[in-house]
Amino acid sequence: MRRTTPERAPVGDHRPVMRPSASDRTPATAVARPFGRVRSARESLPENVRVLARASFANDVASELAYPVIPLFLTVTLGAPVAVLGLIEGIAEGVAVGLRGLAGWLSDRAGERRRPWIFGGYTTSVLARPLLAAAPAWGFVLAARVADRLGKAARTAPRDALIRDSSQPELVGASFGHHRALDSAGAAVGPLAAVVLLAAGASLRTVLWVAVVPGLAVLLLLRPVREAPPRRERRRVEREGVRGLPRGFWLVLGVWVVFSLGNSSDVFLLHDADHYSARGSWRATAQALPRILRELCNRGFPIGSYGEIAANAAKNGS
């Protein structure tokens, strides 16, 4: 029960005015306040945005549950050489590159119908996971990874376009922020689930089979998704080709290309971590912790401030 202290009432009003006491301004209240803001903001978002966010959460749980164990599954369970890790990731990402831009362009030309691309992309990724879990040789892993990346490439641009089309102009940023927040949350929950399974003695193949379950849930979560209503006003984009793009675009693209050339796949880091510094389930923990911190920051939680509150509470013996 909340304790309140009476406040002097205005002249002519004999009812005491109650205000929260100092006990209401506790660390627990300070921690709970952002949850209320997040909840109220979420309720104002369109139904399509909330549905797609939940689907992305479940899909990322499945993807990131399997991803940390793939390097060891290939090299230990299937006996593939380490070079195969780079071959699989390189082919899978390379095949998907072209489809990423093509899917958005085709969905625009098909009367802005986004739903088939979203369902098709998620379904392809969902069907790839049983193939990965049952793989008897690394060639099947290659096929599963290519299918998974193709599914992601097919759905990403149409999904983002549907989020934009479903949101009012003043809610576009909040819609994308909500979607990315749940997406990142799923990417943190997945590796932590792998930690629990590996610590409980589950085999690598068992972890991959468990990852199939949240993937199947994605298809159920997507059922309420509907096409966005047609917009009354559409801006016509002049088709000047690549020559019409601003100089800043080429500068950012050039930096991104240079960075990508020097960037290696995370599977090598996870493989080396297991052999040298983070054996067993700790590898999945290392995959999850950065995502957890990023998710807390995306949600607007001042992590450092809460740490100071906890420290002060411990110092005062409260």
N, C-alpha and C positions, 0 to 999 in steps of 0.2 A: 504494500500500500504506500502511495506517495505521501510524504509528509510535507505539509505546506505551512506557511507562516502568514498570519493576517497582516494586511496592509491598511493604512488609514483610508477610510472611505471618503469620497467627496462630500461636500456640504449638502445636506438634504437627502443623502442616501445612507440608510442605516445598515445596509448589508455589507459585511466585510469583504474586501477584495483579496482574493487568495492568489498568491504567486508561488512558483516553485522555490523550494528551499535550496540551500547550498548542496544538500545531499543528492539533488537531482543532477547536478553538474559533476558527475562521476566519470572515471575513465570508461566504464561500460556504456554510459550514455553517449560519450563522444565517439566510441567505436560503432555504436548502433546507428547513429545519425546518417552516415553515408548510405547504409542499406535502405533506409526509407527513401532517400532521394533517388537511388537507382530504381527502386520498385515503382515509384510514381512516374518516373521518366519512361520506364519500359511500357507501362500501361497506355501511354499516349502514342506509341508506335503502331504502324499499320500491322494487320494480321500477317500479311506475307512476310514482313521483316522478322517478326517473332518466330514464325514457322521455319524460315530459312536459317535463322540463328540457332534454333534447337537442332535442326538437321546437321548443321555444320559442327556443332558441339559433339553429337554422336559420331559423326564421320571422323572427326579428328581424334576422338578417343580410340576408335578402331585403328586408324592409320598409325598414330604414335604409340599405340600398344605394341604393334608389330615391328615398327621401324627400328627400335634399338636392338632387337634380337636378330635381325636379318644378317648382319655380318657374321656372327657366330654360327647361325643356322647354316650359312653357306660353307664356311670354312671347317666347321667341326662336324655337324650332322651330315652334310652332303659331301664333305671332303674336297671342296673346290679350292683352287689356289687363290691367293689374295688378289692377284691381278684380275680375277673375274669380277670382284667388287666394282672396280672402276669400269670394266666393260659393260656390266649390267646397268649401272647408273648413267653412264654416258649415252648408251643406246636409248634407254628409256626417256631421258630428258631430251635428247636430240630429236627423237621421233615426235614428241609432244610439242616442240617449239612452234612448228608451223601451224598446228591446229589451234593454238591459243588465240591468235588474232583472227583466224578464219572463222571460228565459231561465233564470235561476236558479230562479224560482218555478215555471215549467213543468216543469223537470227534477225538482224535488221532488215535484210532483203526479204525475209519470209513474213512480212507484216508485223514485225516486232513480236513474234511468238517466241517467248523464252522458255516456256514450260517443257516442251519436248527436249530441248538441249539440257535443261537442268536434270530432268528425270533420267535421260539417257546417260549423262555423265556420271551421276551417282550410281546408277545401276551397273555400269561398266566397272567401276571401282569395287562395288560390293561383290560382283561375281569373280573378280580377280583374287579376292582373299582366300576362298576355299582352294583355288588352284595353287596359291602360294603355300598354304598349310599342308597340302597333300603332295607337294613337289617331291619326286624321287631323285631328281637331278637338277643341276643348276640351270639348265635350259628352260625348265618349267618356271623357275624363279624369274628368269628374264622375261618370259611371256607374261607372267603376272604383273611384274613391275611396269612393263610397257602398257598393258591394259589399264593399270591404275593411273599412270601418268596421262594417258589419252583421255580417261574419264575426267580427270581434273581439268585438263586443257579444254575439254568440250563444255564444261559447265560453268567455269569461272566467270568469263565475260558476260554470258547471258544472265547469270545469277546476279552479278553486280548491276546489270542494266535493269533487271526486274526490281531490285531494291530501290534504285533511283526512281523508276517509273511509278512505284507504289507509294512513294513518300511525297508529302507536301514539301515545297521548297524550303520552308523553315525547319524541316525535320530530316533533311537529307544527311547532314553530318551526324546527327544522333542515330539515325538508322544504321549507317555504316559503322559507327562506333560500337553500337550494341552487337552487331553481327561479328565484328572483329573481336570483341571482348569474349563472347561465348566460344568463338573459334579458338582463341588462345587458351581459354579455360580447358577445352577438350584436349588441346595439345599438351597441357600439364597433367591432366588426369590420366591420360593413356600411359605414359611412362611410369607413373606411380602405381598403376594397376599391374604393370609388368614387374615392378619391384616386389609387390605382394606375392604374385604368382611364383616368381623365381625363388623368393625366400621361403616359400612353402614347399619347394621341391619340385615344382612343375618343370617338365622338359621344355626345350625351345619350341618343338613342334606343337605342344599343348598350348603354349602362349599364343601361337599363331592361330590355332583353332578357336581360342577364346575371342580373338579379335574379330572373328566372323560375326559374333552375336550383335554387338552395337552397330555393325555395318548393316545388318538386316533391319534394325530398328530405324535406320535412316529412311528406308522406303516407306515405312508406315508414317513417320513424321511428316513426310513431304506430301501426303495426300490432300491436306487442305489448301495447298498452294494453288492460286488462280492467276490467270493473266491480268496484268494491270489494265485498268480502263484506258481507252485512247485519250491522249492529251489533246486539248482543243488547239493549242498553239504549239507549233513545232518550228524550231529554227532550222533553216536550210543552210547546210554547210557547203561552202564553195569547194568544188573538187579541183584543186590546183595540183594535186599530186604531192609528192614528197618535197618538191621545191617550195611549196607554200608554207612549210613548217618553219617556225621561228628559230633563230640561232640558239636560243637557250635550250630548246629541245635537243639539238644535236650535241650541245655541250654535256647535258646530263646523260644522254645516250652513250657518248664516248667514254665518260667516267665509268658508267655501268659496265660497258664492254671490257674495259681494262681491268676492273675489279673482278669480273667474272672469269677472265682468263687466268687470274692468279688464285682463284677460289677453288678449293677441292671439295669433294662431296663429304658430307658428315659421316658417311659410313666408315671412312678411313679413321676418323677421330674416334668413333665408337669402338672400332676394332682394336686400335692401339690402346685405348683406355682400358679395355678389358684385359689386355695382356701385360700392361705395365703399371697402371696406377689405380684403376677402379674395377677390380675384378667382380664377376658375378652380378648380383642385382644392383650394385652401386653404379654400374654403367647406366642403367635406366634412370637412376636417381640424378645423375649428372645431366642427363637429357632433360629432366623435368624442372630442376630448380630455376634455371634462367627464365623459363616460360612462366613459372609461378610468380616470380618477382615482376616480370613484365605485365602479367595479367593484373596484379594488384595496382600497379601504377596506372594502367589503362582504366581501371575502375575508379580512379580518383582517390585511392587510399594513401594518405601521407604516412608511409611506412616508418620514416624516421621519427615523426611526431608520436606515433604509438609506442615506439621503442622508448622514447623519453618518458611517456606516461607510465609505462611498466616499470622503468627504472626508479622513477620518483615514488611510485607506490611501494616498491620493495624497500626503498630507503626509509620511508615513513612507517613501515611495518603494517601497512594497510592491505 
